[in-house]
Amino acid sequence: MNTNVLQSLLAGWLSGAAAGMAITVLVLAWLSRRPDLARRLPFQTRLPVLGIVVVNALAFGLTLVGLVVGAVYHTTSIEAGGGRFPLVLLGILLAAGALFVFVRGRIRGGGAPLVLGSLAVCGLAFGVMMPWLAGIER
């Protein structure tokens, strides 16, 4: 396997893990301010148990997303011969944010600050941190 591919995948993996940790802090702060949310679940649970599930799901999920984004980074930045990755990432994040706002119908209230903040964290992790970690010369 080419070392550039490994660098891109490792950078995506690390960026995904960092995004998972940062978003975990956002989610747990949001959950702690809404204790009624744990009571609305179909099963009885306490907030710390729910926090453990959230931490593990976010860490695993965003690390997996980081590997996929690392592969996209390698494909769009290295093999294509151009720096299209920032445009691809910006388009995906803006589309996800616009879809959320369109479906919810509002930007404030509910989980909107959490979702839009999570998209901003993903933008920083995958748009700034991952290319810096990959450090691949074109």
Summary of the structure (lengths in Angstrom):
residues: 138
radius of gyration: 17.0
end to end distance: 17.9
largest distance: 53.5
contacts: 406
relative contact order: 0.19
helix: 80%
strand: 0%
